[in-house]
Amino acid sequence: MPLYEYRCTSCGHRFELLQRLGEGSEGVECPRCGESKAERQLSTFAAGAASGASGAFSSGGRGGCGSGFT
Ligand SMILES: [Zn+2]
């Protein structure tokens, strides 16, 4: 779930909100004044989140666990 940054147009308070993708900004209330006049800001970090973690971690080789109890 992406984290969106909102700014209240009523009191100017800025806050962050976790929302599902595609969810709009309607009904988002400012935690400070309670007005639902929050405006979504452009996210600062979501831009480079396109490339996910793939591969690079798959080659199974966890060495170093040799328990020699006899
Ligand atoms: Zn507010």
N, CA, C, O and the ligand as a Tripos MOL2 file, in Angstrom:
@<TRIPOS>MOLECULE
protein
  281   279    71     0     0
PROTEIN
NO_CHARGES

@<TRIPOS>ATOM
      1 N           0.8470   -1.2070    0.0000 N.3       1 MET1
      2 CA          0.0000    0.0000    0.0000 C.3       1 MET1
      3 C           0.8740    1.2450    0.0000 C.2       1 MET1
      4 O           1.7880    1.3880    0.8120 O.2       1 MET1
      5 N           0.5820    2.1050   -0.8960 N.am      2 PRO2
      6 CA          1.3800    3.3180   -0.9720 C.3       2 PRO2
      7 C           0.9970    4.3260    0.1130 C.2       2 PRO2
      8 O          -0.1380    4.3810    0.5870 O.2       2 PRO2
      9 N           1.9650    5.0850    0.4630 N.am      3 LEU3
     10 CA          1.7640    6.1200    1.4650 C.3       3 LEU3
     11 C           1.6180    7.4550    0.7610 C.2       3 LEU3
     12 O           2.5020    7.8860    0.0210 O.2       3 LEU3
     13 N           0.5000    8.0930    1.0020 N.am      4 TYR4
     14 CA          0.2640    9.3670    0.3460 C.3       4 TYR4
     15 C           0.4350   10.5160    1.3250 C.2       4 TYR4
     16 O           0.1970   10.3990    2.5270 O.2       4 TYR4
     17 N           0.8520   11.6080    0.7600 N.am      5 GLU5
     18 CA          1.0180   12.7850    1.5770 C.3       5 GLU5
     19 C          -0.1270   13.7460    1.2760 C.2       5 GLU5
     20 O          -0.4320   14.0390    0.1200 O.2       5 GLU5
     21 N          -0.7330   14.2130    2.3170 N.am      6 TYR6
     22 CA         -1.8400   15.1340    2.1580 C.3       6 TYR6
     23 C          -1.5440   16.4460    2.8490 C.2       6 TYR6
     24 O          -0.7540   16.5370    3.7880 O.2       6 TYR6
     25 N          -2.2170   17.4520    2.3350 N.am      7 ARG7
     26 CA         -2.1110   18.7360    2.9900 C.3       7 ARG7
     27 C          -3.5140   19.2960    3.1130 C.2       7 ARG7
     28 O          -4.2640   19.3510    2.1380 O.2       7 ARG7
     29 N          -3.8540   19.7030    4.2980 N.am      8 CYS8
     30 CA         -5.1760   20.2430    4.5520 C.3       8 CYS8
     31 C          -5.2400   21.6760    4.0420 C.2       8 CYS8
     32 O          -4.4170   22.5200    4.3950 O.2       8 CYS8
     33 N          -6.2300   21.9250    3.2110 N.am      9 THR9
     34 CA         -6.3530   23.2770    2.6660 C.3       9 THR9
     35 C          -7.0430   24.2080    3.6540 C.2       9 THR9
     36 O          -7.1140   25.4190    3.4440 O.2       9 THR9
     37 N          -7.5420   23.6300    4.7180 N.am     10 SER10
     38 CA         -8.2270   24.4430    5.7060 C.3      10 SER10
     39 C          -7.2600   25.0200    6.7370 C.2      10 SER10
     40 O          -7.2970   26.2130    7.0400 O.2      10 SER10
     41 N          -6.4040   24.1670    7.2640 N.am     11 CYS11
     42 CA         -5.4820   24.6500    8.2970 C.3      11 CYS11
     43 C          -4.0220   24.5340    7.8830 C.2      11 CYS11
     44 O          -3.1310   25.0270    8.5740 O.2      11 CYS11
     45 N          -3.7880   23.8900    6.7720 N.am     12 GLY12
     46 CA         -2.4190   23.7960    6.2690 C.3      12 GLY12
     47 C          -1.6200   22.6570    6.8590 C.2      12 GLY12
     48 O          -0.4250   22.5290    6.5930 O.2      12 GLY12
     49 N          -2.2590   21.8420    7.6450 N.am     13 HIS13
     50 CA         -1.5530   20.7170    8.2660 C.3      13 HIS13
     51 C          -1.1990   19.6720    7.2180 C.2      13 HIS13
     52 O          -1.9870   19.3770    6.3190 O.2      13 HIS13
     53 N          -0.0180   19.1260    7.3490 N.am     14 ARG14
     54 CA          0.3980   18.0700    6.4170 C.3      14 ARG14
     55 C           0.4600   16.7470    7.1580 C.2      14 ARG14
     56 O           0.9340   16.6640    8.2910 O.2      14 ARG14
     57 N          -0.0270   15.7300    6.4950 N.am     15 PHE15
     58 CA         -0.0020   14.4120    7.1200 C.3      15 PHE15
     59 C           0.0980   13.3440    6.0530 C.2      15 PHE15
     60 O          -0.0920   13.5990    4.8640 O.2      15 PHE15
     61 N           0.4040   12.1340    6.5100 N.am     16 GLU16
     62 CA          0.5590   11.0250    5.5820 C.3      16 GLU16
     63 C          -0.5140    9.9870    5.8380 C.2      16 GLU16
     64 O          -0.9890    9.8110    6.9600 O.2      16 GLU16
     65 N          -0.8750    9.3150    4.7800 N.am     17 LEU17
     66 CA         -1.9740    8.3730    4.8800 C.3      17 LEU17
     67 C          -1.7130    7.1690    3.9920 C.2      17 LEU17
     68 O          -1.3280    7.2970    2.8300 O.2      17 LEU17
     69 N          -1.9280    6.0170    4.5610 N.am     18 LEU18
     70 CA         -1.8150    4.8040    3.7680 C.3      18 LEU18
     71 C          -3.1420    4.5350    3.0750 C.2      18 LEU18
     72 O          -4.1890    4.4590    3.7170 O.2      18 LEU18
     73 N          -3.0830    4.3950    1.7750 N.am     19 GLN19
     74 CA         -4.3090    4.1430    1.0190 C.3      19 GLN19
     75 C          -4.0720    3.0590    0.0010 C.2      19 GLN19
     76 O          -2.9450    2.7860   -0.4110 O.2      19 GLN19
     77 N          -5.1650    2.4550   -0.3880 N.am     20 ARG20
     78 CA         -5.0610    1.5110   -1.4810 C.3      20 ARG20
     79 C          -4.8320    2.2660   -2.7760 C.2      20 ARG20
     80 O          -5.1180    3.4570   -2.8980 O.2      20 ARG20
     81 N          -4.3030    1.5220   -3.7380 N.am     21 LEU21
     82 CA         -4.1290    2.1220   -5.0550 C.3      21 LEU21
     83 C          -5.4830    2.4870   -5.6420 C.2      21 LEU21
     84 O          -6.4330    1.7070   -5.5670 O.2      21 LEU21
     85 N          -5.5630    3.6390   -6.2080 N.am     22 GLY22
     86 CA         -6.7950    4.0360   -6.8590 C.3      22 GLY22
     87 C          -7.7890    4.7070   -5.9390 C.2      22 GLY22
     88 O          -8.8180    5.2100   -6.3900 O.2      22 GLY22
     89 N          -7.4940    4.7190   -4.6640 N.am     23 GLU23
     90 CA         -8.4030    5.3640   -3.7420 C.3      23 GLU23
     91 C          -8.2430    6.8750   -3.8460 C.2      23 GLU23
     92 O          -7.1330    7.3990   -3.9380 O.2      23 GLU23
     93 N          -9.3440    7.5340   -3.8300 N.am     24 GLY24
     94 CA         -9.3080    8.9680   -4.0220 C.3      24 GLY24
     95 C          -9.0950    9.7290   -2.7420 C.2      24 GLY24
     96 O          -8.9180    9.1450   -1.6720 O.2      24 GLY24
     97 N          -9.1120   11.0240   -2.8600 N.am     25 SER25
     98 CA         -8.8770   11.8430   -1.6830 C.3      25 SER25
     99 C         -10.1800   12.3160   -1.0470 C.2      25 SER25
    100 O         -10.1650   13.0980   -0.0960 O.2      25 SER25
    101 N         -11.3180   11.8340   -1.5790 N.am     26 GLU26
    102 CA        -12.5830   12.2370   -0.9700 C.3      26 GLU26
    103 C         -12.7280   11.5610    0.3870 C.2      26 GLU26
    104 O         -12.3910   10.3890    0.5540 O.2      26 GLU26
    105 N         -13.2130   12.2840    1.3060 N.am     27 GLY27
    106 CA        -13.4670   11.7040    2.6170 C.3      27 GLY27
    107 C         -12.2420   11.6360    3.5050 C.2      27 GLY27
    108 O         -12.3110   11.1580    4.6370 O.2      27 GLY27
    109 N         -11.1280   12.1100    2.9950 N.am     28 VAL28
    110 CA         -9.9290   12.1210    3.8260 C.3      28 VAL28
    111 C          -9.9800   13.3110    4.7720 C.2      28 VAL28
    112 O         -10.0480   14.4650    4.3480 O.2      28 VAL28
    113 N          -9.9470   13.0100    6.0270 N.am     29 GLU29
    114 CA        -10.0790   14.0770    7.0080 C.3      29 GLU29
    115 C          -8.7390   14.4920    7.5690 C.2      29 GLU29
    116 O          -7.8530   13.6640    7.7860 O.2      29 GLU29
    117 N          -8.6070   15.7400    7.7930 N.am     30 CYS30
    118 CA         -7.4200   16.2610    8.4420 C.3      30 CYS30
    119 C          -7.4530   15.8500    9.9120 C.2      30 CYS30
    120 O          -8.4420   16.0750   10.6090 O.2      30 CYS30
    121 N          -6.3630   15.2480   10.3710 N.am     31 PRO31
    122 CA         -6.3440   14.8010   11.7750 C.3      31 PRO31
    123 C          -6.2770   15.9560   12.7500 C.2      31 PRO31
    124 O          -6.4900   15.7710   13.9480 O.2      31 PRO31
    125 N          -5.9910   17.1160   12.2650 N.am     32 ARG32
    126 CA         -5.8610   18.2370   13.1720 C.3      32 ARG32
    127 C          -7.1710   19.0010   13.3270 C.2      32 ARG32
    128 O          -7.6130   19.2560   14.4470 O.2      32 ARG32
    129 N          -7.7860   19.3630   12.2210 N.am     33 CYS33
    130 CA         -8.9940   20.1780   12.3170 C.3      33 CYS33
    131 C         -10.2590   19.4040   11.9560 C.2      33 CYS33
    132 O         -11.3690   19.8890   12.1750 O.2      33 CYS33
    133 N         -10.0960   18.2110   11.4070 N.am     34 GLY34
    134 CA        -11.2510   17.3790   11.1290 C.3      34 GLY34
    135 C         -11.9800   17.7050    9.8390 C.2      34 GLY34
    136 O         -12.9690   17.0540    9.5030 O.2      34 GLY34
    137 N         -11.5030   18.7020    9.1160 N.am     35 GLU35
    138 CA        -12.1230   19.0470    7.8460 C.3      35 GLU35
    139 C         -11.7240   18.0360    6.7760 C.2      35 GLU35
    140 O         -10.5890   17.5590    6.7450 O.2      35 GLU35
    141 N         -12.6590   17.7220    5.9140 N.am     36 SER36
    142 CA        -12.2880   16.8300    4.8190 C.3      36 SER36
    143 C         -11.9180   17.6550    3.5980 C.2      36 SER36
    144 O         -12.5340   17.5640    2.5370 O.2      36 SER36
    145 N         -10.8910   18.4570    3.7950 N.am     37 LYS37
    146 CA        -10.4180   19.3040    2.6950 C.3      37 LYS37
    147 C          -8.9560   19.0310    2.4330 C.2      37 LYS37
    148 O          -8.1570   19.9340    2.1870 O.2      37 LYS37
    149 N          -8.6410   17.7700    2.4930 N.am     38 ALA38
    150 CA         -7.2390   17.4190    2.2900 C.3      38 ALA38
    151 C          -6.9360   17.2940    0.8070 C.2      38 ALA38
    152 O          -7.7440   16.8010    0.0210 O.2      38 ALA38
    153 N          -5.7780   17.7420    0.4620 N.am     39 GLU39
    154 CA         -5.3410   17.7150   -0.9260 C.3      39 GLU39
    155 C          -4.1380   16.7900   -1.0250 C.2      39 GLU39
    156 O          -3.1760   16.9100   -0.2650 O.2      39 GLU39
    157 N          -4.2070   15.8930   -1.9470 N.am     40 ARG40
    158 CA         -3.0860   14.9650   -2.0700 C.3      40 ARG40
    159 C          -1.8790   15.6600   -2.6870 C.2      40 ARG40
    160 O          -1.9840   16.3550   -3.6980 O.2      40 ARG40
    161 N          -0.7590   15.4550   -2.0640 N.am     41 GLN41
    162 CA          0.4770   16.0140   -2.5930 C.3      41 GLN41
    163 C           1.1730   14.9570   -3.4320 C.2      41 GLN41
    164 O           0.8890   13.7640   -3.3220 O.2      41 GLN41
    165 N           2.0700   15.4110   -4.2550 N.am     42 LEU42
    166 CA          2.8280   14.4510   -5.0300 C.3      42 LEU42
    167 C           3.7760   13.6960   -4.1140 C.2      42 LEU42
    168 O           4.5470   14.2900   -3.3610 O.2      42 LEU42
    169 N           3.7030   12.4110   -4.1920 N.am     43 SER43
    170 CA          4.5320   11.6020   -3.3220 C.3      43 SER43
    171 C           5.9880   11.7580   -3.6980 C.2      43 SER43
    172 O           6.3400   11.8820   -4.8710 O.2      43 SER43
    173 N           6.8220   11.7480   -2.6840 N.am     44 THR44
    174 CA          8.2350   11.9970   -2.9410 C.3      44 THR44
    175 C           9.0020   10.7460   -3.2990 C.2      44 THR44
    176 O          10.0390   10.8090   -3.9590 O.2      44 THR44
    177 N           8.4920    9.6110   -2.8630 N.am     45 PHE45
    178 CA          9.2900    8.4040   -3.0430 C.3      45 PHE45
    179 C           8.6730    7.3870   -3.9890 C.2      45 PHE45
    180 O           9.3620    6.4640   -4.4240 O.2      45 PHE45
    181 N           7.4180    7.5270   -4.3140 N.am     46 ALA46
    182 CA          6.7210    6.5020   -5.0910 C.3      46 ALA46
    183 C           7.1870    6.4510   -6.5340 C.2      46 ALA46
    184 O           6.8290    5.5300   -7.2680 O.2      46 ALA46
    185 N           7.9710    7.4160   -6.9480 N.am     47 ALA47
    186 CA          8.3620    7.4960   -8.3490 C.3      47 ALA47
    187 C           9.2450    6.3380   -8.7760 C.2      47 ALA47
    188 O           9.1160    5.8300   -9.8900 O.2      47 ALA47
    189 N          10.1310    5.9260   -7.9050 N.am     48 GLY48
    190 CA         11.0740    4.8970   -8.3160 C.3      48 GLY48
    191 C          10.7250    3.5210   -7.8050 C.2      48 GLY48
    192 O          11.6040    2.6730   -7.6510 O.2      48 GLY48
    193 N           9.4720    3.2900   -7.5430 N.am     49 ALA49
    194 CA          9.0650    2.0260   -6.9400 C.3      49 ALA49
    195 C           8.6210    1.0070   -7.9820 C.2      49 ALA49
    196 O           8.0140   -0.0090   -7.6430 O.2      49 ALA49
    197 N           8.9180    1.2750   -9.2300 N.am     50 ALA50
    198 CA          8.4210    0.4110  -10.2910 C.3      50 ALA50
    199 C           9.1690   -0.9170  -10.3460 C.2      50 ALA50
    200 O           8.5640   -1.9710  -10.5450 O.2      50 ALA50
    201 N          10.4660   -0.8590  -10.1720 N.am     51 SER51
    202 CA         11.2480   -2.0860  -10.2750 C.3      51 SER51
    203 C          11.2470   -2.8270   -8.9420 C.2      51 SER51
    204 O          11.8460   -2.3760   -7.9660 O.2      51 SER51
    205 N          10.5840   -3.9420   -8.9170 N.am     52 GLY52
    206 CA         10.4930   -4.7050   -7.6910 C.3      52 GLY52
    207 C          11.7080   -5.5710   -7.4650 C.2      52 GLY52
    208 O          12.6220   -5.6100   -8.2870 O.2      52 GLY52
    209 N          11.7110   -6.2480   -6.3710 N.am     53 ALA53
    210 CA         12.8050   -7.1430   -6.0620 C.3      53 ALA53
    211 C          12.5820   -8.4760   -6.7480 C.2      53 ALA53
    212 O          11.6530   -9.2160   -6.4220 O.2      53 ALA53
    213 N          13.4410   -8.7650   -7.6940 N.am     54 SER54
    214 CA         13.2950  -10.0330   -8.3950 C.3      54 SER54
    215 C          14.6650  -10.6650   -8.5850 C.2      54 SER54
    216 O          15.6410   -9.9790   -8.8900 O.2      54 SER54
    217 N          14.7280  -11.9540   -8.4050 N.am     55 GLY55
    218 CA         15.9950  -12.6390   -8.5490 C.3      55 GLY55
    219 C          17.0000  -12.1580   -7.5120 C.2      55 GLY55
    220 O          16.6180  -11.6280   -6.4690 O.2      55 GLY55
    221 N          18.2510  -12.3410   -7.7920 N.am     56 ALA56
    222 CA         19.3300  -11.8330   -6.9570 C.3      56 ALA56
    223 C          19.3230  -12.4470   -5.5640 C.2      56 ALA56
    224 O          20.3020  -12.3350   -4.8270 O.2      56 ALA56
    225 N          18.2540  -13.0750   -5.2150 N.am     57 PHE57
    226 CA         18.1420  -13.6190   -3.8750 C.3      57 PHE57
    227 C          17.8140  -15.1130   -3.9080 C.2      57 PHE57
    228 O          17.6440  -15.7570   -2.8720 O.2      57 PHE57
    229 N          17.7310  -15.6400   -5.1300 N.am     58 SER58
    230 CA         17.1480  -16.9730   -5.2550 C.3      58 SER58
    231 C          18.1560  -18.1070   -5.1420 C.2      58 SER58
    232 O          17.7910  -19.2110   -4.7390 O.2      58 SER58
    233 N          19.4110  -17.8610   -5.4850 N.am     59 SER59
    234 CA         20.3720  -18.9490   -5.4630 C.3      59 SER59
    235 C          20.5890  -19.4170   -4.0270 C.2      59 SER59
    236 O          21.2350  -18.7510   -3.2190 O.2      59 SER59
    237 N          20.0270  -20.5840   -3.7440 N.am     60 GLY60
    238 CA         20.0770  -21.0810   -2.3700 C.3      60 GLY60
    239 C          21.4720  -21.4890   -1.9490 C.2      60 GLY60
    240 O          22.0380  -22.4220   -2.5180 O.2      60 GLY60
    241 N          22.0140  -20.8430   -1.0090 N.am     61 GLY61
    242 CA         23.3230  -21.2040   -0.5320 C.3      61 GLY61
    243 C          23.5880  -20.6220    0.8480 C.2      61 GLY61
    244 O          24.3710  -19.6830    0.9980 O.2      61 GLY61
    245 N          22.9530  -21.1670    1.8190 N.am     62 ARG62
    246 CA         23.2250  -20.6370    3.1400 C.3      62 ARG62
    247 C          24.2890  -21.4790    3.8320 C.2      62 ARG62
    248 O          23.9850  -22.3770    4.6180 O.2      62 ARG62
    249 N          25.5250  -21.1700    3.5250 N.am     63 GLY63
    250 CA         26.6080  -21.9400    4.0780 C.3      63 GLY63
    251 C          26.9570  -21.4820    5.4960 C.2      63 GLY63
    252 O          26.4860  -20.4530    5.9810 O.2      63 GLY63
    253 N          27.7810  -22.2710    6.1190 N.am     64 GLY64
    254 CA         28.2200  -21.8510    7.4400 C.3      64 GLY64
    255 C          27.4450  -22.4850    8.5730 C.2      64 GLY64
    256 O          27.6050  -22.1040    9.7320 O.2      64 GLY64
    257 N          26.6060  -23.4510    8.2420 N.am     65 CYS65
    258 CA         25.8170  -24.0650    9.3000 C.3      65 CYS65
    259 C          26.1810  -25.5400    9.4500 C.2      65 CYS65
    260 O          25.3260  -26.4140    9.3130 O.2      65 CYS65
    261 N          27.4230  -25.8020    9.7250 N.am     66 GLY66
    262 CA         27.8320  -27.1920    9.8340 C.3      66 GLY66
    263 C          27.8470  -27.6890   11.2720 C.2      66 GLY66
    264 O          28.8100  -27.4720   12.0070 O.2      66 GLY66
    265 N          26.8180  -28.3280   11.6460 N.am     67 SER67
    266 CA         26.7460  -28.8450   13.0020 C.3      67 SER67
    267 C          27.3380  -30.2480   13.0810 C.2      67 SER67
    268 O          26.7130  -31.2040   12.6220 O.2      67 SER67
    269 N          28.4960  -30.3850   13.6390 N.am     68 GLY68
    270 CA         29.1210  -31.6830   13.6890 C.3      68 GLY68
    271 C          29.0850  -32.3030   15.0780 C.2      68 GLY68
    272 O          30.1110  -32.3720   15.7540 O.2      68 GLY68
    273 N          28.0040  -32.7170   15.4730 N.am     69 PHE69
    274 CA         27.8660  -33.3870   16.7760 C.3      69 PHE69
    275 C          27.8180  -34.8980   16.6130 C.2      69 PHE69
    276 O          26.9410  -35.4270   15.9310 O.2      69 PHE69
    277 N          28.7250  -35.5650   17.2150 N.am     70 THR70
    278 CA         28.6900  -37.0140   17.0950 C.3      70 THR70
    279 C          28.7840  -37.7090   18.4460 C.2      70 THR70
    280 O          28.7670  -38.9390   18.5090 O.2      70 THR70
    281 ZN         -6.8180   20.7790    8.8310 Zn       71 ZN71
@<TRIPOS>BOND
     1     1     2 1
     2     2     3 1
     3     3     4 2
     4     3     5 am
     5     5     6 1
     6     6     7 1
     7     7     8 2
     8     7     9 am
     9     9    10 1
    10    10    11 1
    11    11    12 2
    12    11    13 am
    13    13    14 1
    14    14    15 1
    15    15    16 2
    16    15    17 am
    17    17    18 1
    18    18    19 1
    19    19    20 2
    20    19    21 am
    21    21    22 1
    22    22    23 1
    23    23    24 2
    24    23    25 am
    25    25    26 1
    26    26    27 1
    27    27    28 2
    28    27    29 am
    29    29    30 1
    30    30    31 1
    31    31    32 2
    32    31    33 am
    33    33    34 1
    34    34    35 1
    35    35    36 2
    36    35    37 am
    37    37    38 1
    38    38    39 1
    39    39    40 2
    40    39    41 am
    41    41    42 1
    42    42    43 1
    43    43    44 2
    44    43    45 am
    45    45    46 1
    46    46    47 1
    47    47    48 2
    48    47    49 am
    49    49    50 1
    50    50    51 1
    51    51    52 2
    52    51    53 am
    53    53    54 1
    54    54    55 1
    55    55    56 2
    56    55    57 am
    57    57    58 1
    58    58    59 1
    59    59    60 2
    60    59    61 am
    61    61    62 1
    62    62    63 1
    63    63    64 2
    64    63    65 am
    65    65    66 1
    66    66    67 1
    67    67    68 2
    68    67    69 am
    69    69    70 1
    70    70    71 1
    71    71    72 2
    72    71    73 am
    73    73    74 1
    74    74    75 1
    75    75    76 2
    76    75    77 am
    77    77    78 1
    78    78    79 1
    79    79    80 2
    80    79    81 am
    81    81    82 1
    82    82    83 1
    83    83    84 2
    84    83    85 am
    85    85    86 1
    86    86    87 1
    87    87    88 2
    88    87    89 am
    89    89    90 1
    90    90    91 1
    91    91    92 2
    92    91    93 am
    93    93    94 1
    94    94    95 1
    95    95    96 2
    96    95    97 am
    97    97    98 1
    98    98    99 1
    99    99   100 2
   100    99   101 am
   101   101   102 1
   102   102   103 1
   103   103   104 2
   104   103   105 am
   105   105   106 1
   106   106   107 1
   107   107   108 2
   108   107   109 am
   109   109   110 1
   110   110   111 1
   111   111   112 2
   112   111   113 am
   113   113   114 1
   114   114   115 1
   115   115   116 2
   116   115   117 am
   117   117   118 1
   118   118   119 1
   119   119   120 2
   120   119   121 am
   121   121   122 1
   122   122   123 1
   123   123   124 2
   124   123   125 am
   125   125   126 1
   126   126   127 1
   127   127   128 2
   128   127   129 am
   129   129   130 1
   130   130   131 1
   131   131   132 2
   132   131   133 am
   133   133   134 1
   134   134   135 1
   135   135   136 2
   136   135   137 am
   137   137   138 1
   138   138   139 1
   139   139   140 2
   140   139   141 am
   141   141   142 1
   142   142   143 1
   143   143   144 2
   144   143   145 am
   145   145   146 1
   146   146   147 1
   147   147   148 2
   148   147   149 am
   149   149   150 1
   150   150   151 1
   151   151   152 2
   152   151   153 am
   153   153   154 1
   154   154   155 1
   155   155   156 2
   156   155   157 am
   157   157   158 1
   158   158   159 1
   159   159   160 2
   160   159   161 am
   161   161   162 1
   162   162   163 1
   163   163   164 2
   164   163   165 am
   165   165   166 1
   166   166   167 1
   167   167   168 2
   168   167   169 am
   169   169   170 1
   170   170   171 1
   171   171   172 2
   172   171   173 am
   173   173   174 1
   174   174   175 1
   175   175   176 2
   176   175   177 am
   177   177   178 1
   178   178   179 1
   179   179   180 2
   180   179   181 am
   181   181   182 1
   182   182   183 1
   183   183   184 2
   184   183   185 am
   185   185   186 1
   186   186   187 1
   187   187   188 2
   188   187   189 am
   189   189   190 1
   190   190   191 1
   191   191   192 2
   192   191   193 am
   193   193   194 1
   194   194   195 1
   195   195   196 2
   196   195   197 am
   197   197   198 1
   198   198   199 1
   199   199   200 2
   200   199   201 am
   201   201   202 1
   202   202   203 1
   203   203   204 2
   204   203   205 am
   205   205   206 1
   206   206   207 1
   207   207   208 2
   208   207   209 am
   209   209   210 1
   210   210   211 1
   211   211   212 2
   212   211   213 am
   213   213   214 1
   214   214   215 1
   215   215   216 2
   216   215   217 am
   217   217   218 1
   218   218   219 1
   219   219   220 2
   220   219   221 am
   221   221   222 1
   222   222   223 1
   223   223   224 2
   224   223   225 am
   225   225   226 1
   226   226   227 1
   227   227   228 2
   228   227   229 am
   229   229   230 1
   230   230   231 1
   231   231   232 2
   232   231   233 am
   233   233   234 1
   234   234   235 1
   235   235   236 2
   236   235   237 am
   237   237   238 1
   238   238   239 1
   239   239   240 2
   240   239   241 am
   241   241   242 1
   242   242   243 1
   243   243   244 2
   244   243   245 am
   245   245   246 1
   246   246   247 1
   247   247   248 2
   248   247   249 am
   249   249   250 1
   250   250   251 1
   251   251   252 2
   252   251   253 am
   253   253   254 1
   254   254   255 1
   255   255   256 2
   256   255   257 am
   257   257   258 1
   258   258   259 1
   259   259   260 2
   260   259   261 am
   261   261   262 1
   262   262   263 1
   263   263   264 2
   264   263   265 am
   265   265   266 1
   266   266   267 1
   267   267   268 2
   268   267   269 am
   269   269   270 1
   270   270   271 1
   271   271   272 2
   272   271   273 am
   273   273   274 1
   274   274   275 1
   275   275   276 2
   276   275   277 am
   277   277   278 1
   278   278   279 1
   279   279   280 2
@<TRIPOS>SUBSTRUCTURE
     1 MET1         2 RESIDUE 1 A MET
     2 PRO2         6 RESIDUE 1 A PRO
     3 LEU3        10 RESIDUE 1 A LEU
     4 TYR4        14 RESIDUE 1 A TYR
     5 GLU5        18 RESIDUE 1 A GLU
     6 TYR6        22 RESIDUE 1 A TYR
     7 ARG7        26 RESIDUE 1 A ARG
     8 CYS8        30 RESIDUE 1 A CYS
     9 THR9        34 RESIDUE 1 A THR
    10 SER10       38 RESIDUE 1 A SER
    11 CYS11       42 RESIDUE 1 A CYS
    12 GLY12       46 RESIDUE 1 A GLY
    13 HIS13       50 RESIDUE 1 A HIS
    14 ARG14       54 RESIDUE 1 A ARG
    15 PHE15       58 RESIDUE 1 A PHE
    16 GLU16       62 RESIDUE 1 A GLU
    17 LEU17       66 RESIDUE 1 A LEU
    18 LEU18       70 RESIDUE 1 A LEU
    19 GLN19       74 RESIDUE 1 A GLN
    20 ARG20       78 RESIDUE 1 A ARG
    21 LEU21       82 RESIDUE 1 A LEU
    22 GLY22       86 RESIDUE 1 A GLY
    23 GLU23       90 RESIDUE 1 A GLU
    24 GLY24       94 RESIDUE 1 A GLY
    25 SER25       98 RESIDUE 1 A SER
    26 GLU26      102 RESIDUE 1 A GLU
    27 GLY27      106 RESIDUE 1 A GLY
    28 VAL28      110 RESIDUE 1 A VAL
    29 GLU29      114 RESIDUE 1 A GLU
    30 CYS30      118 RESIDUE 1 A CYS
    31 PRO31      122 RESIDUE 1 A PRO
    32 ARG32      126 RESIDUE 1 A ARG
    33 CYS33      130 RESIDUE 1 A CYS
    34 GLY34      134 RESIDUE 1 A GLY
    35 GLU35      138 RESIDUE 1 A GLU
    36 SER36      142 RESIDUE 1 A SER
    37 LYS37      146 RESIDUE 1 A LYS
    38 ALA38      150 RESIDUE 1 A ALA
    39 GLU39      154 RESIDUE 1 A GLU
    40 ARG40      158 RESIDUE 1 A ARG
    41 GLN41      162 RESIDUE 1 A GLN
    42 LEU42      166 RESIDUE 1 A LEU
    43 SER43      170 RESIDUE 1 A SER
    44 THR44      174 RESIDUE 1 A THR
    45 PHE45      178 RESIDUE 1 A PHE
    46 ALA46      182 RESIDUE 1 A ALA
    47 ALA47      186 RESIDUE 1 A ALA
    48 GLY48      190 RESIDUE 1 A GLY
    49 ALA49      194 RESIDUE 1 A ALA
    50 ALA50      198 RESIDUE 1 A ALA
    51 SER51      202 RESIDUE 1 A SER
    52 GLY52      206 RESIDUE 1 A GLY
    53 ALA53      210 RESIDUE 1 A ALA
    54 SER54      214 RESIDUE 1 A SER
    55 GLY55      218 RESIDUE 1 A GLY
    56 ALA56      222 RESIDUE 1 A ALA
    57 PHE57      226 RESIDUE 1 A PHE
    58 SER58      230 RESIDUE 1 A SER
    59 SER59      234 RESIDUE 1 A SER
    60 GLY60      238 RESIDUE 1 A GLY
    61 GLY61      242 RESIDUE 1 A GLY
    62 ARG62      246 RESIDUE 1 A ARG
    63 GLY63      250 RESIDUE 1 A GLY
    64 GLY64      254 RESIDUE 1 A GLY
    65 CYS65      258 RESIDUE 1 A CYS
    66 GLY66      262 RESIDUE 1 A GLY
    67 SER67      266 RESIDUE 1 A SER
    68 GLY68      270 RESIDUE 1 A GLY
    69 PHE69      274 RESIDUE 1 A PHE
    70 THR70      278 RESIDUE 1 A THR
    71 ZN71       281 GROUP 0 **** ****
